[in-house]
């Protein structure tokens, strides 16, 4: 313990893009490699850590806070696959109260009771609800919480819009001691064309792809068993990709301020790619080679 | 000559984002507009301290008016905490309304929401509707602090009671019945006496008066007759106009807007004649009332003139008014027209909506037949005091009409001061009035007692 610095990362992305799936596989891969890792789900649905727990839901911090004003934070920490720790912030019923404030309350409870230090964690991974709709969802970006932010995006334009919005949030907090951007986890990338879109976006916004993750049936099969791919199909090609992603994240040290596109630039950029997409559809599709980003070769 | 407190150059007058020494609280302070209606009690759904601060602000350190039957320390509050922020405060509010129904004896409860509830979006309406069959009816107004000040809150409360409690009406109108929308209860420390005098004058003119707030209101029974009124009278530069427009849309009631709250015989006679003409009443009883009031009023004024003429060397010639718009305009009109004083600085401090400001400015440009003056709008006491220090009042100090915040500056200027609006800490006010015929005489007593007692 003592002066040990806990690596804290936040993973954002559009809803349904595969955030919790990817995050849980990163957590599983790191736990399997011997790291002391906690996955902290910041989504009122409280389902971020399900696949680390055999498909089980766990009581959230806010479930406990709802019952009692004074809560022992240990009761919100559950063990998952390979000794990983699982926490769900939780939230109010949909349409009631303030979920953003709920995330702040949940995080503060664990921080006040020094749970991260007590568990001697190496890394905490925050899995945050898709869009940064208010201050509460920006908590992990703000000073003193996450050190690095990663965003998951497919080549789908709506996912890229969400990523660009996140970049704006990061830029806002960047001169106030907030977390900086580690890079983009490119998810569901199965063709060269999809890869080209993501590559162009990260170039325009001055960031990098941290790993390309293809869409795979193995992931779906694993999830149906209530497990991560690391656990359910440890020798699969997909599990190797998740392990590589986890290694890249643990090795990552230098995050940067991104250069988000403004509304007009984003519109122009997407309409240009839209045009190319139409041209592309007239050609036969090729499968992308499963390779890592050149920038991360070291 | 510019009077300088310390003979040092005055600092530059720069508007900042901060306000020093506030001149109005936030909209949930309209809980006082609720408790100003006899036997109506506010229920506050807000964080701890909100209701208490408004009570201490407006009803304690403001003329020590007290809480009355259902105001002040009686007001129930949900005291919303972090739990109500995260999970919503509907359950807590439901519990509080239920408990209040059991404990407090009232004719109507009005729920006022604070910032927490309005920000997290509590569905207060649906909670309140659950009590539709309760012994005491319940209404609600969303008065989160960011909605505006207590003037805004007052109109939100009035509209909430009208829409949710008074309800639809398409029956006949009662000729000669008028609803009066005028001073902001509690904010103006003299509202109780002033509304009583306004009611007396309008009744003298031949009208039946729904005064709606204060000891002379008939409470909720009176509010129920609002739709039956022949018309609405808005007796202030702007407060009440939105309510009157709403009533025009809802019940097809016309309204008469008289910006000048009448102080003294001249303004009273003007008001009575305008109201009588608007209502189409027989002017004879009104003229008889005016004559009778003026006989008494001017006989007192005759006695006063002996003092006023002989003590001229010790009396201020110029005046400054730093107050909410209703009292500011009313006082300026009276001091110019009935006492012949010279307006030197008029600052309106209640932040009237922009749409009303040109009309208010026009009133000051025609303050008398031969007198025109300018009015300014300012909320920050630092700026207000700097303007006071920069004004040329001639060779004698002016008389200042303002608040407790002006005490130190007045002392520096060696100027007498009369506290007339929030906060008025150095006055204890019960039924005293400054308006109408009788209130004008009380005001004269107050002004010149303050002046002559300075040398005591």
Interface residues (C-beta under 8 A of the other chain):
Chain A: X62 X65 X66 X69 X91 X92 X93 X96 X97 X98 X99 X101 X102 X105
Chain B: X82 X83 X84 X85 X86 X87 X88 X90 X119 X120 X121 X122
